[in-house]
Amino acid sequence: MSAAVDPLEFSPWGFWSEADPAQRAAQLERQRVLTEGHPGSRLGEQCFVSPLASVDHDELQLGDRTYVAAGAYLTGELVAGADCSINPYAVVRGRVTLGDAVRIGAHTSILGFNHSMEPGAPVFRQPLTTRGIAIGDDVWIGSHAVILDGVTVGSHAVIAAGAVVTKDVPAGAIVAGNPARFLRWRVEPEGAVSGESVRVRTEPGMPDLPVVPGAMVESGVPDLPVESGVPDLPVEPNAMVESGVPDLPVESGVPDLPVEPGAMVVPGMGSVGERLARFGAQARADAAALLARSWSDEAELFVDRPGAAPTVRAQADAIEIADLLTGAAPPQLPVEEQIRRLQAWQDPSTGAVTALGADGRQQSGLDFSDDDVAYHVLSTGYALDLLGSAFPAALTWVTEATPESVVEMCRRLPWASDAWNAGHHVDGFGTALLWTKKAGLPVPEGVEEALFGWLLLNADPHTGMWGSATPDRGILPVVNGFYRTSRGTFAQFGVPLPRPERVVDTVLGHARDRRWFGPGMRNACNVLDVVHPLWLTRGAGHRADEVQSLAERLLSDTLQMWVPGEGFGFREPSATARGLAEIEPGLQGTEMWLAIVWYLADLLGISGELGYRPRGVHRPEPTAAFGGIV
């Protein structure tokens, strides 16, 4: 009689809380084997990949708490965000990208490739083609659904069980059937009339796809004809359209975000200043409680929020919050012990600080090309700086660089497909350059000039930024990537931006996209990545009234999100986000939103009312001047 299969293989959601130590060790070994020999592969914290799943990947990236259940079949390139679940017997093949919190039902097939089928040769002898599949955040895909190559599914959409999806699905839409057709909105876009739709005609012989006017439709096809009597919809996702300034790139078909009724517009700003002062006092009073809430006595480390695993970033966030609100280090450990621990995590031969695994031990074999290692240059470096210390070892990312290697690094970053990730690594390198200069170590000749020279020569004259929009997210990755790129270089070194007015135009256009800035849709990353560029370009005085109006509205909404004794969640609470881990207050959300509040208040000229000023990763002042430390 065969042994019973552990239920956690098919329903792994409770694995890390229910599994015994041997099961956990076996799972970590399984993950090590899956990533070994695949430089582009990485698995986040508390992931689970069943040994009964068939994983034959070229690249596999899973965000924190993403699960692959028994019987799943994965091949090709899968990049998944946090909190995703791939249920039993689901098939994910080809080039597929998932956002955060994507639920894939059992027996579903997501096929990011296809066969050629020209006459004259058997199909199996013909080459494969691939356009890839992109699925946004918070998407629910029912059991037995099929999503075919080339499809983009917008965030917050729902794919009904058994649906066959051959065309793009608008953000927030619910679709069903074979072929999939629009049923209704789960998250209704601004200006849409509930239940009203038009049909966008597709290729001859293919069924029409019903969409509501203004919704996202098939990418890359301009001016598709619609039914008689309905105006043609310009649907090229990256089209250059008028928005007060010529050639401002915005997401086509996304309505402007108006100022909601009751938005804060107060002449003189006196009452807002009082509100800020009360908020600052409340945050300082809550500092000890929110730090204690995220301290693990068992691990003697900080966690982002209760129940999460310890991370390097959580230690840094705790140090930043304590410095911001109390002017001192976290009281849980002596300062000397906090410094010793952070310094001990640095590899003495490379200078890299790798992530902690689920078992609390550092991962090995990673270099600065790893996303976590790149960010730890910022988080760990600034945490040590706030504690009055520094990295003990040289950062070879900079000390062994050459002008040629810097240009090649910049050139090879994924500006076209993931501008945020590209900016993430430029930010890391720029900050490694900062710490190298601050330590008095020699920077190879021409390295600093190569970095800034490449950025100056490659800024898009239309946007003032770097990178390209994507069909599913529009200019979100461009704006977010700009923040990361400019923070670690131009802002950190006090170098003027090349096209500040175009940056303002791009950011203001982006901030009207309700997918990211509608009520309930905002998170700390997206808001910070709008606010900081507007603050950085404030000296240009360009569209200042619009900048101030946006800052007022965002500040009013942000101040309402504070949870007494706990701080901020990463994402704004809403009905859509209910149940997601990112709305629970934690150290990362608290540190980021506290910085956002300061920048918004400073744009309005009232940051002095807060009683704090960021001094770490999000400090407003340049830390260094180009060519030498200030």
N, C-alpha and C positions, 0 to 999 in steps of 0.2 A: 504494500500500500504506500503510495507516494506521500511525501510530507506536505502539509497544508501550506499554501502560499501566504506569507505575511500580509494582512490587509493593508499595511502601510505602503506596500508596493503599488497598490491600485488607488489608494487614498492617502497620499503622503503629506497632507497638509499639517498633520500633527507630528511629523517624524521627529523634529528636533526637540520637542517637549516630551515625547513618549518613548523614543528609542533608547535602548540600553547602551552603555559605553562601547560594547563590541560592535553593535550595529552602526553607531556613529563613526567609529574608526574605519569600518569597512566602507562606509559611504565616502568618507574623505579620501580613502585610497582609490576608490572608483573615480572620483573627480580628478585626482592627481594623474591617473592613467589617461583620462580623457583629454587633459590639457597638455600632457608631456609630449613634446615633439610638434606641437602646434603653436607657434609663437603668437598668433593672433587670437588664440582662445583664452578665455578666462571665465571663471565661475565666481559669482558673488557670495556673500555670506548667507549661510543657512539655505543654500540651494539643495535640491535633491534630484538626482538622476537615477531612476530605478535600474538595477542590473538586469531587469527583464525588458528594458527598452533597448531597441537597436539603434545605436548612435554611430554613424559612419560619416563623419563631418570633415569638411575642409577647414571650417572656422566655426567655433561655437562660443558665443558670449551670452551668459545668463546673468541678469541682474540679481540683486539680493532677494532671497525668498522666492525664487522662481523654481517650479517643480516640473519634472518630466516623469509621468507615471508609467507603470508597466505596460508593455505592448506598443508603446509609441515608436514611431519609425522616423528618424531624423537623418537627413543627408544634406550635403552642400554647405551653405553659409547661413547660419542662423544667428542673428543678433537680437536678443530679447532684453527688455527692460526689467524693472523690479516687479515683484508680486504677480508674475504671470503663471498660468497653469496650463500644461499640455496634458490632457486627460488620456485615459487608456485608449490605445489603438488609434490615436490621432497620427496623421502623416504630415510631416513638415519637410518639404524637399526643395532644393534649388536655393535661390538667394531670397531670403525672407528676413524682414525687419519687423519687430514687434515693439510697441511702446511699453509703458508701464501698465500694470493691472489688466492685462489681456487674458481673457478666459477662453480656452479652446476646448469645445466639447468632445466627448468620446466619438471615435470613428470619423472625425472630420479630416479632410484633406486640404492642405494649403500647398499648392504646387507652383513654385517659383521657377519653372522651366517648362519647355515644350519640345516636341519633336518637329522637325521639318517633315513635310509630307508631299513633296514634289512627285509627280508621276515618273515612272521609269526605274524606280528602285524601291525595294522593301523599306518600310518605315524604320525598321530597326537598324538599317544601314545608313540612315540619313543623320546629319548632325543635329545636335541639340541646340536650341536657342534659349535665351533667358533675358527677360526684362526685369524680373524681380517683383516682389510683392512687399508693399509697405502698409503696416497697420498701426494706427495711432494709439493713444492712451485710452484706457478704460473702455475697451471694446469687448463685447460678449458675443462669442461665436457658438451657436448651438450645435448639438450633435448631428453628425452625418451631413454637415454642410461641406461644400466644395468651393474653394476660392482659386481661380485660375491665374496664370502668369500675367504680369503687367497691371494687376489691379492695385489700387490704393484705397484703403478703408480709413475714413476720417475718425478722429477721436470721438469717443462716447457713442459710437454707432452700435447697433445690435443686428446680427445676422441670424435669422431664424433657423431652427433645426431643418435640415434637408435643403436649404437654399443652395442654388448654384450661382455663384457670383462671377460674372464675366466682365463687368464694367465697374468703374470707380463708385464708391459709396460715400455720399456726403457726410461730413461730420455731424453727429447727432441723429442720423437717420436710422429708422428701423426698416429692414428689407426682408423679403421672404419670397419663396417660389423658385421655379425653374423656367426661365432665367429669373434671377432675383429682381424684384420690383419694389419700389418705394411704397410703404404702408402708411407711416406717420412719423412724426418727430418724437424722439426721446428727449433731445435738447433742441428746442425750436430756435432757429436763427432769428435775429432781429429783422423785422419787416416781413417775415413769412406769414401767410394766412393759413391757419391750421386746416389741413386736409386739402389745400389747393396745390396743384402741381402742373407742370408742363412736361411734355415729352421731348427729349433731345434725340434727334434721329442719329443713328449710328451707321455703320457700313451696310451696303445693300444686303438684304437677306438676314440681317441680324435684328433682334427685337429692339424696340425703342426702350430707353431707360427713362422712367419718369423721375423728375427732380423738381423741387420747388425753386422758383426763380431766385437766383443769388447763391444757390448751393453749389458745392464743388462738383464738377463733372469731369469727363475724361480729359486727362492731362495731355498737353502738347498739341491739341487740335483747336485752332482758333476759329471763332465765329461759326459754330455749328448751327445749321438752320433748325428752327423750331416750328411748331404748328402754326398754321395760318392765323393771323390776328394777334400773335404774341411776338413782341420784338425779339430780334436775334440777341442771344446772350454771348458777350465776349467772354470766353472761358479759358483763355491761355493763362495758366496759374501764375506766371512770372511776368505778365504783361506790364509795360511801362504806361502808366495812366496819369492823367492830370490830378493833382491834389494840392492845388495852390501854387505848386512849383513844378516846372516841366520835368518829365522823366522821373517822377518819384515812383520807385517800385513798391507796389503793394499787392496783396493777394486779391486777384480778380474775383469779383462776385461776392466779396465779403463786405457787408454794409458797415458804414461808419458807426462807431460807438458813441452815442450821444451822452451828454451829461445827464445822469439819472435825476429824476425829481428828488429834491431834498439834498442834492450834493452841496458840499460845504463851500460857500462863497461868502466870506465875511469881510467887509471893508475894515481896514485897519488891523485885522488879524488878532485883535486883543483877546477875544474869547478862545481862539484857537491856541494862542500862547498859554492861556490858563489850562486848557485841556492837555497840552503837551507837558506842562509842569506836573500836573497830576499823574499823567502816565509815567513820566520819569521817576517820580517818587514811588509809585506803585511797583515799577520794575525793580528799583533798588531794594524796596522792602521785601520783594519776593525772591531775591537772588539766592539767599541761603537755602530756601525751600526747594527751588527748582534744581539747584546743584545737588542737594541731598537726594532728591528724587531720582537722579540719573547716576548715582554712585552705587556700584556693586561691591558689597562687603566681601562676597565670595571671591571675586576676581581681583579685588583691590584696584579696580579700574573704573573709569566712567563708561557708561553706555549712552547711546543717543536718547533712549527712553526706556522705561521699565520693560523688561522682557527681551530687549534687543541684546545682541552680542557686543562685547567690547570692540572698539575700533580705534585706530590711531587718530582718526579725525575727531572722535568724541573727546579724547583727552585735550586736543587743541581747542575745540569749541568751548569746553569747560573753562580753560584758562582764559580764553578771549572774553567770555561772559563775565567771569569773576573780575577781570581787570576793568571791563567796561562799567560794571555796576557797583563794584566795591573798591576798585583801585588796588586790589591785592590778589594774590594767587588763591586758588580754591583751598579751603581749609582742610580738605580730607587727608592731605599728605603734606609733610614739610616741603618747602620749596626745593631744597637740595635733592630730595627723593624724586620729585617731579622732573627736575632737570636730568638727573642720572638716568631715569627710565627713558626719557625721550632720546637722549644721546646714545643710550645703549641700543636703540632700535636702528641706528644708522650703520650701514655696512662700512667698515673702515677702509675697504679697498676701492669702493665705487662712490660712496657717499649716499647711496640710495636708501630710502626707508620703505620697506615693503609692508603690505597689509597684513593684518592679523587674520588667521584662519578661524574657522568655527571652534577649534579647540584652544584658541587664545594664543597659539604660537605663530610666529611670523612665517609668511610664505617665503620660499626660496627660489632662486633662479630667475628673478625678475630684474629688469633694468628700467631706465627712465622712459622707455617707450610704453610701459604699462601705465594705464590711466591713474591708478592709485598712487604709484610711485611718483608720477609727475605732480599730482596734487599735494603730496606730502612735503614737497619742497616748499610749498606755500604754508600749509597748515602747521607742520612741525617747526619750520624755520621761524615763523612769526610767534608761535607759542614760546619757543626758546628765547626769542628776542624780548618778549614781554616779561619773561622770568629773569631777564638780565644776563642771558647766556647766548650760546650760538652752537651751530653744528661743530663737532670736534674734527670731522674729516672733510677733506676737500670734495667738492661736487665735480666728479670727472665729466659729467655732462658738458660742463663749461671748460674745465682746465685741460681737457684733452681734445677740445674742439678746434677746428680750423675755419677760416672764412668760407672755404669751399663746402665743408660739411654742414655749416649753418645754412647756407643757401640751398643745399640739397635737402636738408631736413624741411625747410619751409616749403620748398617746391613739392615735396612728396606728401605733405599733409593733405587730408581729404577735404579741401576747401569746397569742392563741387558737391560732394555727397553728404558731408557732415561738418559744416563750418564751425559748429560749437566744439567738436572734438579737436579740430585743427587749432582753434584758439586756446583750448585747454592746454595743449602742449607748448604753444608759444608762451603762454602765461608761466608755465613751469620753467621753461628755459630762461625767460627773462628774470624770474625770481632767483634761479640758480646763479645767474650773472650778478644779481644784486648781492647775494650772500658771499659770493667769491670776492667781489670788490670790497665789501665791508670787512671781510676777514684779512684784507691786505695781501691776498694771494694774487699772483700775476695772471691776468687774462690774456690768452694768446692774441698777438697783434692782429687786428682786423676783425675779430669775432663780433665785438659790439657794433662796429660799423656795418658789418654784413647783415646782422639782424635788422637794424633799423633801416638800412638801405633797401633791403628786400621788401619790407613792409611799405615804405614810402613809394616805391616804384610800382607796387602791385595793388594799391588801394583802388577800388572801383570808383571812377569819377562820378557815377550816378548816385551811388549810395554813400560814399565816403568810407566804406567798409571793405571787408574781404570775404570772398566766397560767393556761393550761388544759392538761390532759393531752391526748395524741393517741392515736388508735386503735392505731398501730403501736409507739409508744415509751412509752406510759403517762405517768408523771410524770417521766421522764428529762429532757425539755426544761424542765420547771418547776423542778426542783432545780438543773439546770445554769444556767438563767437566773437563779435566785435568787443563786447564787454571784456571777455577773457583776454583777448589779444591786447587791447589797449590798457587794461589794468596792469598787466605784467610788464609793459614796455613804456608807452607814452606817459601814462599816469604815474607809474612808479618811479620813472626817471625824470619827470618834469619836462618832457619833450612835447612841443605843440603838435596837435593833430593836423594832418594835411588838409582836410576838407570838413571843418566843423559844421558849417551850415548844412551840408548835405547829410551829415550824420543826424542833425536835428530833424530834417525833413523825413528821413527814413524812419527814425524812432517814433515820431508823432504819427506817421501813417500806420506803422505796425501796432501802435497802442490802441488803434481803433478796431483791431481784429477781435471780435467777440469770442472767438474760440479760445483765446488766451487771456483776455482782459474783460470779458463779460462777468457779471456778478456770479461768484461761485466757481470761476474757472482759473483764478489767479494762484500762482505759487511763488515762493520766494525767489527762485532762480529767474523766472520770467520777469518779475517786477524789478528786481535788482538790476537786471541786464538792460532795462529801459531807463531806470532812474540814474544810475551811475553815468552813462553816456550823456544824459541831459545835464547833469551836474558838471561833468568834465568840459562840456562845450558852452557853459553858461556865459563865459566871457564874450562870446560872439554876439550876444543879445538878439539872436535870430528867433523870431516867433516867440518872444518872451512871454506874451500874454497867454498863448496856448500852453506853453510849458508850465506856467504857474497854475493854470486851470486844471491841468492834468495832475500836477503835484497835490493840489488841494483835495481833489476827489480821491486819489489813492491814499493820502494820509488819513482822511476821514474814515475810509473803510478799514485801513490797517489797524488803527487804534482800537477798533471794536473787536479785533481777533484775539487780544491778549487773554489768556486763561489765568486767573489769579493762582499763584503758587506753582504754576506749571510752565508758563511762558507761551510761546507761539508754536503751532504746528507748521510743517513745511508748506502745506497747502491751505488755502482759505476753506473753511468748512462750508458745506453746501449739501443739498439733498443728493446731488449727483455723486459727490465724493463720500457719502456716508459709508462707513465700514472700511475705508482705505486707511492703511497705517500712516500715510503721509499727513493726515489731518490731526493726528495725535500730537500734542505738544512734545517737543524734544529739543535737544541742544542745538542741532543744526538749524532747525527752523527759527529758534529763538535768536541765535547769533546773527543770522542773515536778516531777519525782520527788524531787529534792533538797529542794524546798520541802515536798512532801508528807511526807517523812521527818521534817522538823523539826516540822511541825504535829502529826503523830501522836505523836512523842516528847514534845512539850510537853503534849499531852492526858494523857499518862502521867506527867508531872512529871519527865522525864529528858532534856529537850532540851539541857541543859548538857553532856551527855556527847559531843555531836556535834562541838563545836568550831567551829560556824558558826551563823549566824543570818541569814535573808533580809533584804536591805536594799532590794530593788528592787520589781518589780511585786507580789511576794508577801510583802512585808514585813508583819509582824504588827501593828506599832504604827500608830495613826492618824498620817497625815502632816499633817493639818490639822484644826482644830476648826471646827465650824459657826460662821460669822460672822467667822472670822479665823484666820490661820496660828498654830499653836502656837509 
